């Protein structure tokens, strides 16, 4: 996966500030019903790659008509919240 992680991190920081205000890295805030931490770039990169990998697998499963276990949806919601993203449907 060739992601522009610095670009994605910048987008995350913009989303975070829009949704939760201008908090310092490491601060905690509530988003999507969860307490999340504002991530540093070093924390964001593996979290984003994990989320993106799971999101792609989830989307492919939906397109195939597979039954999706509730645990996968819960993990996606949690990972999305940590990245200040709306979870996929």
Backbone as CSV, one residue per row, in Angstrom:
resi,resn,N_x,N_y,N_z,CA_x,CA_y,CA_z,C_x,C_y,C_z
1,UNK,0.857,-1.171,0.000,0.000,0.000,0.000,0.900,1.230,0.000
2,UNK,0.787,2.033,-1.031,1.612,3.233,-1.096,0.759,4.435,-0.708
3,UNK,0.705,4.693,0.566,-0.084,5.792,1.105,0.808,6.994,1.357
4,UNK,0.254,8.170,1.180,0.919,9.407,1.565,0.573,9.649,3.029
5,UNK,1.334,9.028,3.927,0.993,9.086,5.349,1.082,10.497,5.910
6,UNK,2.023,11.289,5.421,2.112,12.671,5.906,0.868,13.464,5.490
7,UNK,0.402,13.237,4.266,-0.825,13.889,3.805,-2.031,13.425,4.592
8,UNK,-2.106,12.125,4.845,-3.223,11.582,5.625,-3.196,12.114,7.054
9,UNK,-1.997,12.267,7.616,-1.881,12.802,8.974,-2.350,14.260,9.010
10,UNK,-1.986,15.015,7.995,-2.436,16.414,7.923,-3.967,16.474,7.854
11,UNK,-4.574,15.600,7.058,-6.038,15.538,6.978,-6.633,15.176,8.331
12,UNK,-6.005,14.218,9.033,-6.453,13.825,10.377,-6.409,15.021,11.328
13,UNK,-5.301,15.770,11.299,-5.189,16.931,12.188,-6.282,17.963,11.894
14,UNK,-6.582,18.162,10.618,-7.660,19.084,10.245,-9.005,18.578,10.747
15,UNK,-9.284,17.276,10.543,-10.544,16.702,11.034,-10.636,16.825,12.542
16,UNK,-9.546,16.520,13.216,-9.525,16.567,14.678,-9.842,17.981,15.161
17,UNK,-9.188,18.970,14.572,-9.419,20.345,15.010,-10.847,20.794,14.718
18,UNK,-11.369,20.450,13.551,-12.753,20.808,13.215,-13.739,20.182,14.187
19,UNK,-13.519,18.921,14.507,-14.474,18.182,15.336,-14.284,18.417,16.828
20,UNK,-13.034,18.618,17.260,-12.748,18.602,18.695,-11.981,19.814,19.206
21,UNK,-11.590,20.693,18.311,-10.868,21.884,18.739,-9.363,21.701,18.646
22,UNK,-8.661,22.766,18.951,-7.202,22.800,18.836,-6.573,22.297,20.125
23,UNK,-6.453,20.980,20.234,-5.867,20.352,21.418,-4.445,19.902,21.100
24,UNK,-3.585,19.835,22.100,-2.215,19.363,21.851,-2.189,17.856,21.606
25,UNK,-1.169,17.403,20.897,-0.956,15.969,20.701,-0.858,15.319,22.078
26,UNK,-1.528,14.198,22.229,-1.536,13.479,23.501,-2.756,13.783,24.358
27,UNK,-3.480,14.869,24.019,-4.684,15.225,24.775,-5.810,14.257,24.424
28,UNK,-6.749,14.121,25.349,-7.889,13.241,25.149,-9.154,14.056,24.926
29,UNK,-10.058,13.509,24.106,-11.341,14.142,23.832,-12.340,13.037,23.509
30,UNK,-13.612,13.373,23.546,-14.657,12.393,23.257,-15.141,12.594,21.819
31,UNK,-15.162,11.493,21.045,-15.636,11.519,19.666,-16.311,10.194,19.371
32,UNK,-17.471,10.250,18.750,-18.184,9.024,18.391,-18.516,8.163,19.596
33,UNK,-18.730,8.817,20.739,-19.069,8.089,21.947,-17.874,7.407,22.608
34,UNK,-16.667,7.735,22.147,-15.462,7.122,22.694,-14.464,8.196,23.107
35,UNK,-13.682,7.875,24.114,-12.604,8.754,24.534,-11.397,8.424,23.666
36,UNK,-10.929,9.421,22.915,-9.801,9.195,22.008,-8.665,10.148,22.349
37,UNK,-7.487,9.764,21.930,-6.282,10.565,22.154,-5.862,11.185,20.830
38,UNK,-5.438,12.449,20.861,-4.895,13.071,19.656,-3.534,12.444,19.402
39,UNK,-3.410,11.798,18.263,-2.244,10.992,17.949,-1.095,11.805,17.365
40,UNK,0.114,11.394,17.714,1.307,11.918,17.045,1.408,11.210,15.691
41,UNK,2.273,11.697,14.820,2.454,11.049,13.522,2.893,9.602,13.704
42,UNK,3.766,9.362,14.678,4.272,8.006,14.930,3.161,7.069,15.402
43,UNK,2.180,7.589,16.121,1.045,6.769,16.561,0.003,6.635,15.459
44,UNK,-0.167,7.699,14.688,-1.171,7.735,13.640,-0.871,6.731,12.522
45,UNK,0.376,6.674,12.076,0.725,5.874,10.891,0.301,4.411,11.010
46,UNK,0.702,3.673,12.060,0.253,2.272,12.127,-1.253,2.150,12.342
47,UNK,-1.855,3.095,13.080,-3.303,3.054,13.306,-4.050,3.248,11.991
48,UNK,-3.580,4.185,11.168,-4.220,4.446,9.881,-4.072,3.245,8.950
49,UNK,-2.869,2.679,8.872,-2.648,1.534,7.986,-3.496,0.342,8.409
50,UNK,-3.625,0.097,9.702,-4.467,-0.986,10.212,-5.925,-0.738,9.834
51,UNK,-6.406,0.490,10.070,-7.783,0.832,9.747,-8.046,0.666,8.257
52,UNK,-7.154,1.171,7.434,-7.352,1.137,5.985,-7.376,-0.304,5.478
53,UNK,-6.506,-1.151,6.001,-6.487,-2.557,5.612,-7.807,-3.233,5.982
54,UNK,-8.269,-3.005,7.192,-9.529,-3.598,7.638,-10.706,-3.042,6.844
55,UNK,-10.689,-1.747,6.552,-11.769,-1.124,5.774,-11.865,-1.733,4.380
56,UNK,-10.726,-1.939,3.741,-10.714,-2.524,2.392,-11.272,-3.944,2.423
57,UNK,-10.837,-4.744,3.392,-11.357,-6.106,3.507,-12.866,-6.101,3.781
58,UNK,-13.290,-5.213,4.634,-14.711,-5.082,4.963,-15.514,-4.740,3.710
59,UNK,-15.040,-3.740,2.955,-15.754,-3.306,1.751,-15.847,-4.434,0.733
60,UNK,-14.767,-5.176,0.553,-14.779,-6.301,-0.395,-15.758,-7.382,0.063
61,UNK,-15.818,-7.621,1.358,-16.751,-8.614,1.898,-18.192,-8.195,1.645
62,UNK,-18.486,-6.920,1.858,-19.832,-6.392,1.612,-20.192,-6.554,0.136
63,UNK,-19.261,-6.214,-0.746,-19.514,-6.316,-2.184,-19.771,-7.764,-2.609
64,UNK,-19.114,-8.727,-1.940,-19.330,-10.146,-2.248,-20.613,-10.668,-1.629
65,UNK,-21.183,-9.898,-0.702,-22.397,-10.343,-0.031,-22.130,-11.218,1.177
66,UNK,-20.894,-11.207,1.670,-20.562,-11.991,2.857,-21.315,-11.460,4.066
67,UNK,-21.535,-12.332,5.024,-22.093,-11.921,6.303,-20.950,-11.376,7.144
68,UNK,-21.148,-10.175,7.684,-20.100,-9.528,8.465,-20.407,-9.708,9.946
69,UNK,-19.445,-10.228,10.646,-19.590,-10.443,12.074,-19.612,-9.104,12.808
70,UNK,-20.380,-9.018,13.872,-20.475,-7.782,14.647,-19.137,-7.325,15.204
71,UNK,-18.235,-8.252,15.480,-16.935,-7.882,16.034,-16.144,-7.043,15.032
72,UNK,-16.236,-7.381,13.748,-15.526,-6.617,12.719,-16.079,-5.200,12.658
73,UNK,-17.401,-5.072,12.704,-18.001,-3.742,12.677,-17.602,-2.935,13.910
74,UNK,-17.520,-3.573,15.070,-17.119,-2.876,16.287,-15.676,-2.386,16.171
75,UNK,-14.798,-3.239,15.655,-13.392,-2.852,15.483,-13.284,-1.686,14.512
76,UNK,-14.025,-1.748,13.421,-14.004,-0.638,12.454,-14.479,0.660,13.089
77,UNK,-15.559,0.602,13.891,-16.071,1.810,14.555,-15.038,2.377,15.518
78,UNK,-14.384,1.513,16.286,-13.370,1.973,17.238,-12.176,2.593,16.518
79,UNK,-11.685,1.903,15.489,-10.544,2.427,14.749,-10.900,3.726,14.030
80,UNK,-12.106,3.804,13.477,-12.540,5.033,12.817,-12.598,6.185,13.813
81,UNK,-13.143,5.947,14.995,-13.226,6.995,16.010,-11.835,7.496,16.375
82,UNK,-10.867,6.597,16.525,-9.506,7.008,16.876,-8.886,7.907,15.822
83,UNK,-9.330,7.764,14.578,-8.807,8.566,13.485,-9.727,9.721,13.120
84,UNK,-10.765,9.936,13.934,-11.770,10.992,13.721,-12.375,10.845,12.323
85,UNK,-12.758,9.610,12.010,-13.421,9.278,10.752,-14.798,8.701,11.065
86,UNK,-15.713,8.858,10.146,-17.000,8.191,10.261,-16.800,6.757,9.783
87,UNK,-17.319,5.778,10.522,-17.133,4.380,10.093,-17.905,4.096,8.810
88,UNK,-17.414,3.140,8.016,-18.152,2.780,6.791,-19.473,2.116,7.141
89,UNK,-20.429,2.203,6.240,-21.742,1.582,6.454,-21.658,0.087,6.383
